[in-house]
Amino acid sequence: TIIVFAHHSVMMDGIEGLLVRAGISFIRVDGTASATERSSSFDIFVDGNTRVALLSIGSCSSGLNFASMCSTVVFAELAWSPGIHLQVILLFSLYILLLMCS
């Protein structure tokens, strides 16, 4: 599975269009999603029913633990704050480190 982070909705729209045309199952969570929609989308992803999670880096950069579920993380574009990217990188790096130590 792949997690794709994007910053702007127009970028997410473009990626979504590519995923749809390619027939790839995905979830999309951005700042417009309600708490119920977010939860439902995350449940679908966790259950393994989708291959790609298209996530807004502003809305989903912290508090999620998908590291154990994905093989690839992609930053489709960079936000203005490097701290946001660092949160994501540290989360996945920590998971990999824990795997190596166990």
Summary of the structure (lengths in Angstrom):
residues: 102
radius of gyration: 13.3
end to end distance: 22.6
largest distance: 41.1
contacts: 267
relative contact order: 0.22
helix: 52%
strand: 18%
